[in-house]
């Protein structure tokens, strides 16, 4: 998955250094420690908490009641006091409790799918941040080399001025070129600090923890054919799993609402003693008449949502195919650009700069020709680095789009 990056980084806390972490380890850390992943884990815990009491078949708690009766009129009799003591409640016999348990299980499955999606995005962020840090380091190194060259040319120009070979315009031009490279180097240092901050953010590291990186940034590797990537995406894309899990949940919600609308039984047990009468026990059953409340509104909403999710699934399937095709073709273009820059453009620019500097030392070219050749070499090197970053971005996006970052 991470072929092409030969690198690792080291976390240092005070004087003690932690074990070096590879790119794979950084991605794994992001999948567990990224702030958004921890929130998704909490959402999963909340969904699992819904299992508590979901299957209880009593829609309400049993009710205990009692009353006291005293003879208030008529001739005096014994006894003149009476009472009623009983308990009643409602009982589901439709199996709605089992449906609620299954509904919770499907809600948990939906939360797990959302967690996987969040982890996939965290892995993408960690991968891109890791590559950006490596690129930032290479950018600084490239400009440090350019600054050495510009300083050497400025020093040589001042010596040539002392010897009367060139005038002050050549020295000013050389000094200006060195100052320009110095500004670019300062900006590259700023970008490197930002890249480190992004990596710390996705790994949820303290801002005071320094990051030491080892190794160099290579080019991404080859990828599978488009048809194979599409097939993998249709099987493993977490976004599709979310829609399917939501469809399953809504189907069970409709079943649960239908069962809850079925008649419920009411029951009661007790003792009754009226004044001047014996004590007797009683038991009874009642049946709810679902003539008005049949969960019509909630069921209509659930069915409408179900149709929406079915349409969403069809839309997602089409989008997945487009995402894979776009990323695959964009990456192929980046590969061709890198090949051209590596094999032709950069060698030609380096050779041109060498020849012009030799000619400048021999007095055949002026300083402006040399600075032009140096700027062109720095430009194509920057272009190669930016193209490499874009290639990695397309490569990582292709892995995400094709489900390569899902478990």
Secondary structure, 3 states (H helix, E strand, C coil): CCCCEEEEEEEEECCEECCCEEHHHHHHHHHHHCHHHHHHHHHHHHHHHCCCCCCCCCCCCCEEEEEEEECCCCCCCCCCEEEEEEEEEEECCCCHHHHHHHHHHHHHHHHHHHHHHHHHHHHHHHHHHHHHHHHHHHHHHHHHHHHHHHHHHHHHHHHHHHCCCCCHHHHHHHHHHHHHHHHHHHHHHHHHHHHHHHHHHHHCCCCCCEEEEEEEECCCCCCCCHHHHHHHHHHHCHHHHHHHHHHHHHHHHHHHHHHHCCCCEEEEEEEEECCCCCCEEEEEEEECCCCCCCCHHHHHHHHHHHHHHHHHHHHHHHHHHHHHHHHHHHHHHHHHHHHHHHHHHHHHHHHHHHHHHHHHHCCCCCHHHHHHHHHHHHHHHHHHHHHHHHHHHHHHHHHHHCCCCCC
